Amino acid sequence: MDVVSDGVLLLLERLRPNVVALVDAFDFTDEDLQSVLGRYDGNVYESLYQWASSSPLNSTQVANVSRHVVLCFEF
């Protein structure tokens, strides 16, 4: 299995410099890729913030317990 893994890593290493051009050649939209990174318009951080804000994981308020967590790990 190491031979296969090493071969895959070698191919990925050789492919990496051309990945953006290859993906662009397929003309996928940002929505098709469902990614906030590598955006065509370059607005990565704005998009990431908007995506995180609309995520169901962020729809409820979370209790601030950081003080208690820090106290647990102080020695």
Sequence and secondary structure as in RCSB ss.txt:
>XXXX:A:sequence
MDVVSDGVLLLLERLRPNVVALVDAFDFTDEDLQSVLGRYDGNVYESLYQWASSSPLNSTQVANVSRHVVLCFEF
>XXXX:A:secstr
 HHHHHHHHHHHHHHGGGHHHHHHHTT  HHHHT SSS TTS HHHHHHHHHHHSGGGSS     HHHHHHHH  
